[in-house]
Amino acid sequence: MNFVVLGRDVAGGAPRRRHRAAHLDYIADRQQSIVYAGPLLEDGIMVGSLFVFDLADRAALDAHLADDPYFREGVFEKVEIWESRWMVPEREEGFLRAEAGRARLSE
């Protein structure tokens, strides 16, 4: 199951700077559950983070986030979490065309 997690930093970003090394060490050993992750930038300055996780369920996501220094230490002022579904690039050839056909039937 894919989850998109968007975290907006506390103003000024001091907690991010203080916990960045610990966060990177933490995720270095857990990359297999991350589809994509990286900082959100405004004029080249980190102001948040975007994560796309591939985990079994919401409980697994919550356990991962509970141990991540960025989440445990209050780096983010606001965190949004959405369940998502992998669409592009296709994992199976023809998936998007089949999905388009199903969409046409439901119009």
C-alpha positions in Angstrom: 0.0 0.0 0.0 1.4 3.4 -0.9 1.2 6.4 1.4 2.1 10.0 0.6 3.4 12.0 3.6 3.9 15.7 3.4 5.5 17.5 6.3 5.9 21.3 6.5 8.7 22.5 8.8 8.4 24.5 11.9 9.1 28.1 11.0 12.8 28.9 10.7 13.8 25.2 10.3 15.9 24.9 13.4 14.5 21.5 14.4 15.3 20.2 10.8 18.9 21.3 11.1 19.2 19.8 14.6 17.8 16.4 13.6 18.8 16.0 10.0 21.8 13.7 10.5 19.8 11.4 12.8 16.9 11.3 10.3 19.2 10.4 7.4 20.9 7.7 9.4 17.4 6.3 10.3 16.2 6.1 6.7 19.5 4.8 5.3 18.6 1.5 6.9 14.9 1.6 5.8 15.1 2.6 2.1 13.3 -0.6 1.0 10.0 0.9 2.2 10.5 4.3 0.5 9.4 4.8 -3.1 10.6 8.4 -3.2 11.5 11.0 -0.6 13.1 14.4 -0.6 13.0 17.9 0.8 10.5 20.5 -0.3 12.4 23.6 -1.4 11.5 27.3 -1.6 14.2 29.4 -3.2 16.7 26.6 -2.5 15.9 26.4 1.2 14.4 23.3 2.8 10.9 24.0 4.2 9.5 20.5 4.4 9.6 16.9 3.2 7.7 14.7 0.8 7.8 10.9 1.3 6.1 8.1 -0.7 6.1 4.9 1.3 5.3 1.4 0.2 4.2 -0.4 3.4 1.8 -3.2 4.3 -0.8 -0.9 6.0 -1.3 2.3 8.0 -0.1 0.6 11.2 3.3 -0.1 9.5 3.5 3.6 8.4 2.7 4.8 11.9 5.4 2.6 13.4 7.9 3.9 10.9 7.0 7.5 11.5 7.1 7.1 15.3 10.7 6.1 15.2 11.9 8.6 12.6 13.7 11.5 14.3 11.9 14.1 12.0 8.5 13.0 13.3 9.5 12.0 16.8 11.3 15.3 17.5 8.7 17.7 16.1 10.5 18.9 13.0 7.1 19.4 11.2 4.5 22.0 12.1 2.0 20.2 9.9 1.9 16.6 8.6 -0.6 15.4 6.0 -1.0 11.7 5.1 -2.8 10.2 2.1 -3.2 6.7 0.9 -2.3 6.5 -2.8 -2.1 4.0 -5.6 0.8 3.5 -8.1 -0.3 4.5 -11.6 2.7 5.9 -13.5 5.0 4.6 -14.7 3.1 1.4 -15.3 4.2 -1.6 -13.4 2.3 -3.9 -15.8 2.1 -3.0 -19.5 -1.4 -2.0 -20.5 -2.5 -1.0 -17.0 -3.3 2.6 -17.9 -5.3 1.7 -21.0 -7.3 -0.9 -19.0 -7.9 1.8 -16.3 -9.1 4.2 -19.0 -11.5 1.6 -20.2 -12.9 1.1 -16.7 -13.2 4.9 -16.3 -15.2 5.1 -19.6 -17.6 2.4 -18.3 -18.3 4.4 -15.1 -19.1 7.6 -16.9 
